[in-house]
């Protein structure tokens, strides 16, 4: 089922994405947030308002997340799979 929706999705690609998230996490730890929570909400709201109106009224489609969740849950930090 997953391979039909995401033909290039392989265990190697998922591990590469996991490594990228780890690099981002390390970067994030070294770069403290400079916005207050209120400023961050204002910035997110401004970005949302930049979306075309038809995008803002379209229903959110979580199907990709739903499909990937069981796949990602099998990934282990040491590379072993269930």
Number of C-alpha atoms within 10 A of each C-alpha: 7 13 10 8 11 12 9 10 14 12 15 10 11 14 16 12 12 16 13 12 12 12 12 12 12 11 11 11 10 9 9 8 10 8 10 9 10 9 11 13 12 12 13 11 11 11 10 13 11 10 10 9 10 8 11 12 8 8 8 8 8 8 9 11 11 10 15 14 11 11 15 14 10 12 16 12 9 6 11 8 10 7
